[in-house]
Amino acid sequence: MAVAIPVLALMVPKLSTIDLAYQVRAGNIMLHTHRLLSTDLFSFTARGEAWLNQQWGAEVLWALLYRVGGWPMLILTRALLAGAVAACVFLACRARGGGTKPAAWLTIASFAVWLPGAILRPQLLGLLLFALTLWLLSDRERHPARLWWIPAIVVVWANLHGSFFLAPVLVALAWLQARARHDDRAKAGRLVRVGVASMLAANVNPYGLRVWRYAVGIPANRVIADTIVEWRPPTVRTGPGLVFFLSLAVVALLLARRGRLAPWPTLV
């Protein structure tokens, strides 16, 4: 049920094409020319300008899916990706010791928080890879060798969406948690090696180190932050922002009822 609800919920709404349309077109151009787009072909004011097309992999993927089944295939893809995100969240909850029912309810509750981001854009692929990385880190006590999947995930992630830097951040938080719990050096050392490997893996892309400047530069750009709604800080004045802050309040209430402090890396 925890996985089925996101899938069914995203089979019904119309597909937003605000960015998707040009991404499908960009992917088709790259498939036709067998080369990456390096200049802007779509915007009026910046046509012909240099373009660091970090999301090229997602654009090619959308174009291939569109060729297979048109817009219905893309609608199905959105729903299946959402289901995959929910599955990873559920598995992460189970790995952290949650029972089946509590994990299912937490997964459904989390869906209400990330639903506004469940648009068929590269960010949805980033959301899936974030949830997958979270699951692998949550399950590292039982399956420590799986941590080495994370650098491979980052290689893919760095060619799909600019949120790839969150993988090393998650690994760093896991390392801080290991230190706070006084885990043995072998466990902490493995996390350090995985984190370093993940940072190196992010450079396996057509642009090399420049993807880091892209990932940092977009959110730091004041013009983007001031004019594009999705880049503004969350606020209770918007529906998604209200849900986000309510979720924080619920988490704080549940932690307060536990009666014991949780390590701050775990809270983060």
C-alpha positions as CSV (number, residue, x, y, z in Angstrom):
1,M,0.0,0.0,0.0
2,A,2.8,2.4,0.9
3,V,4.2,2.0,-2.6
4,A,0.9,1.6,-4.4
5,I,-0.5,4.9,-3.2
6,P,2.2,7.1,-4.8
7,V,2.0,5.1,-8.1
8,L,-1.8,5.4,-8.3
9,A,-1.8,9.0,-7.2
10,L,0.6,10.0,-10.0
11,M,-1.2,8.1,-12.7
12,V,-4.1,10.5,-12.5
13,P,-2.8,14.1,-12.7
14,K,-1.9,15.7,-16.0
15,L,1.7,15.8,-16.9
16,S,3.4,19.2,-16.5
17,T,5.5,20.0,-19.6
18,I,7.0,23.3,-18.4
19,D,10.5,21.9,-18.6
20,L,9.7,18.4,-19.9
21,A,8.9,19.5,-23.4
22,Y,12.3,21.2,-24.1
23,Q,14.1,18.3,-22.3
24,V,12.4,15.7,-24.6
25,R,13.4,17.9,-27.6
26,A,17.0,18.3,-26.3
27,G,17.2,14.6,-25.9
28,N,15.9,13.9,-29.4
29,I,18.5,16.4,-30.8
30,M,21.3,14.6,-29.0
31,L,20.1,11.2,-30.1
32,H,19.9,12.4,-33.7
33,T,23.3,14.2,-33.8
34,H,25.1,11.8,-31.5
35,R,26.7,14.6,-29.6
36,L,25.9,16.7,-26.4
37,L,24.2,20.0,-26.8
38,S,26.8,22.7,-25.8
39,T,24.8,25.8,-26.8
40,D,21.3,27.0,-25.9
41,L,18.9,26.4,-28.7
42,F,15.6,27.0,-26.9
43,S,15.6,30.4,-25.1
44,F,15.1,33.7,-27.0
45,T,17.5,35.8,-24.9
46,A,20.3,33.3,-24.6
47,R,20.1,31.5,-27.9
48,G,23.6,30.4,-29.0
49,E,25.1,31.0,-25.5
50,A,27.3,28.3,-24.0
51,W,25.3,25.7,-22.1
52,L,26.6,23.3,-19.4
53,N,23.9,20.7,-19.9
54,Q,24.6,18.7,-16.8
55,Q,21.2,17.0,-17.0
56,W,21.9,15.6,-20.5
57,G,21.4,12.0,-19.3
58,A,17.8,12.7,-18.1
59,E,17.0,14.4,-21.4
60,V,18.2,11.5,-23.4
61,L,16.2,9.1,-21.2
62,W,13.0,11.2,-21.6
63,A,13.5,11.3,-25.3
64,L,14.0,7.5,-25.5
65,L,10.8,6.9,-23.4
66,Y,8.9,9.3,-25.6
67,R,9.9,7.4,-28.7
68,V,8.7,4.2,-27.2
69,G,5.3,5.3,-26.0
70,G,4.8,9.0,-26.3
71,W,3.2,11.0,-23.4
72,P,1.4,8.0,-21.9
73,M,4.8,6.3,-21.4
74,L,6.1,9.4,-19.7
75,I,3.1,9.4,-17.4
76,L,3.7,5.8,-16.5
77,T,7.4,6.6,-15.9
78,R,6.5,9.3,-13.5
79,A,4.3,7.0,-11.5
80,L,6.8,4.2,-11.4
81,L,9.6,6.5,-10.3
82,A,7.4,7.7,-7.5
83,G,6.7,4.1,-6.5
84,A,10.5,3.4,-6.5
85,V,11.1,6.4,-4.2
86,A,8.4,5.2,-1.8
87,A,9.9,1.7,-1.9
88,C,13.4,3.0,-0.9
89,V,11.9,5.1,1.9
90,F,10.0,2.1,3.2
91,L,13.1,-0.1,3.1
92,A,15.1,2.6,4.9
93,C,12.5,2.8,7.6
94,R,12.6,-1.0,8.0
95,A,16.4,-1.0,8.1
96,R,16.3,1.5,10.9
97,G,14.2,-0.9,13.0
98,G,10.7,0.2,12.1
99,G,8.0,-2.5,11.9
100,T,6.1,-3.1,8.7
101,K,3.1,-1.0,9.6
102,P,4.9,2.0,11.1
103,A,7.3,2.0,8.1
104,A,4.4,2.0,5.7
105,W,2.7,4.9,7.5
106,L,5.9,6.8,7.6
107,T,6.4,6.2,3.9
108,I,2.9,7.5,3.1
109,A,3.5,10.5,5.3
110,S,6.7,11.3,3.5
111,F,4.9,11.1,0.2
112,A,2.8,14.1,1.3
113,V,6.1,16.0,1.8
114,W,7.8,15.2,-1.5
115,L,4.7,15.1,-3.6
116,P,5.2,18.7,-4.9
117,G,8.6,17.6,-6.3
118,A,7.1,14.5,-8.0
119,I,7.2,16.2,-11.5
120,L,8.7,14.3,-14.4
121,R,11.9,16.3,-14.5
122,P,15.5,15.3,-13.7
123,Q,14.8,16.2,-10.0
124,L,12.6,13.1,-9.7
125,L,15.5,10.9,-10.8
126,G,17.6,12.8,-8.2
127,L,14.9,12.1,-5.6
128,L,15.0,8.4,-6.3
129,L,18.8,8.2,-6.1
130,F,18.7,10.2,-2.9
131,A,16.2,7.7,-1.4
132,L,18.3,4.8,-2.7
133,T,21.4,6.1,-1.1
134,L,19.5,6.7,2.2
135,W,18.4,3.1,2.2
136,L,21.9,1.8,1.6
137,L,23.3,3.9,4.5
138,S,20.4,2.9,6.8
139,D,21.1,-0.8,6.1
140,R,24.9,-0.7,6.4
141,E,25.0,-2.7,9.6
142,R,23.5,-5.7,7.8
143,H,25.0,-5.2,4.4
144,P,28.1,-3.1,4.7
145,A,29.4,-4.2,1.3
146,R,26.5,-2.5,-0.4
147,L,27.9,0.9,0.6
148,W,30.1,0.5,-2.4
149,W,27.1,0.8,-4.6
150,I,27.0,4.5,-3.7
151,P,29.9,5.7,-5.8
152,A,28.4,3.9,-8.8
153,I,25.1,5.6,-8.1
154,V,26.9,9.0,-8.0
155,V,28.3,8.3,-11.5
156,V,24.8,8.0,-12.8
157,W,23.4,10.8,-10.6
158,A,26.0,13.4,-11.7
159,N,24.8,12.9,-15.3
160,L,21.1,13.3,-14.4
161,H,20.6,16.1,-11.9
162,G,22.6,18.6,-10.0
163,S,21.6,17.2,-6.6
164,F,24.3,14.6,-6.9
165,F,26.4,16.3,-4.2
166,L,23.9,15.2,-1.6
167,A,25.3,11.6,-1.8
168,P,28.6,12.6,-0.2
169,V,26.6,14.7,2.3
170,L,24.6,11.7,3.4
171,V,27.7,9.6,3.7
172,A,29.3,12.3,5.8
173,L,26.2,12.4,8.1
174,A,26.4,8.6,8.4
175,W,30.1,9.0,9.4
176,L,29.2,11.5,12.1
177,Q,26.5,9.1,13.3
178,A,29.1,6.4,13.5
179,R,31.4,8.6,15.5
180,A,28.6,9.6,17.9
181,R,27.8,6.0,18.5
182,H,31.5,5.1,19.0
183,D,31.4,2.5,16.2
184,D,34.7,0.7,15.6
185,R,37.3,2.3,13.3
186,A,36.7,-0.2,10.5
187,K,33.0,1.0,10.1
188,A,33.9,4.7,10.3
189,G,36.9,4.2,7.9
190,R,34.7,2.4,5.4
191,L,32.3,5.4,5.3
192,V,35.3,7.8,4.8
193,R,36.5,5.7,1.8
194,V,33.0,5.5,0.3
195,G,32.6,9.3,0.8
196,V,35.8,10.1,-1.0
197,A,35.0,7.6,-3.7
198,S,31.6,9.2,-4.2
199,M,33.2,12.7,-4.6
200,L,35.6,11.4,-7.1
201,A,32.8,9.5,-8.9
202,A,30.9,12.7,-9.4
203,N,33.6,13.8,-11.8
204,V,32.8,11.0,-14.3
205,N,30.8,13.2,-16.6
206,P,31.4,15.1,-19.8
207,Y,32.1,18.3,-17.8
208,G,34.4,17.0,-15.1
209,L,34.9,19.3,-12.1
210,R,32.6,22.0,-13.6
211,V,29.5,20.1,-12.5
212,W,30.4,21.1,-8.9
213,R,30.4,24.8,-9.9
214,Y,27.0,24.2,-11.6
215,A,25.6,22.4,-8.5
216,V,26.7,25.2,-6.2
217,G,26.1,28.1,-8.5
218,I,22.4,27.5,-9.3
219,P,21.1,27.8,-5.7
220,A,23.6,30.6,-4.9
221,N,22.3,32.7,-7.9
222,R,20.2,35.5,-6.4
223,V,18.3,36.1,-9.6
224,I,17.2,32.5,-9.7
225,A,16.4,32.5,-6.0
226,D,14.3,35.6,-6.3
227,T,12.4,34.9,-9.5
228,I,11.8,31.1,-9.6
229,V,9.3,29.9,-7.0
230,E,10.8,26.4,-6.5
231,W,14.2,27.9,-5.5
232,R,12.7,30.1,-2.8
233,P,13.0,29.1,0.9
234,P,9.9,27.2,2.1
235,T,7.3,29.2,3.8
236,V,4.0,28.4,5.5
237,R,2.3,30.7,3.0
238,T,2.4,28.0,0.4
239,G,0.9,24.5,0.5
240,P,4.1,22.6,0.1
241,G,5.9,24.8,2.6
242,L,3.1,24.3,5.2
243,V,3.2,20.5,4.8
244,F,7.0,20.6,5.2
245,F,6.9,22.6,8.4
246,L,4.0,20.5,9.8
247,S,6.1,17.4,9.2
248,L,9.0,19.0,11.2
249,A,6.6,19.8,14.0
250,V,5.3,16.2,14.0
251,V,8.8,14.8,14.1
252,A,9.7,17.1,17.0
253,L,6.6,16.0,18.9
254,L,7.4,12.3,18.4
255,L,11.0,12.8,19.5
256,A,9.8,14.7,22.6
257,R,7.5,11.8,23.6
258,R,10.4,9.4,23.4
259,G,11.8,10.8,26.6
260,R,15.4,10.4,25.5
261,L,17.8,12.5,23.4
262,A,18.7,11.4,19.9
263,P,22.2,12.1,18.5
264,W,22.1,15.2,16.3
265,P,23.6,13.4,13.2
266,T,20.6,11.0,13.5
267,L,18.2,14.0,13.7
268,V,19.7,15.5,10.5
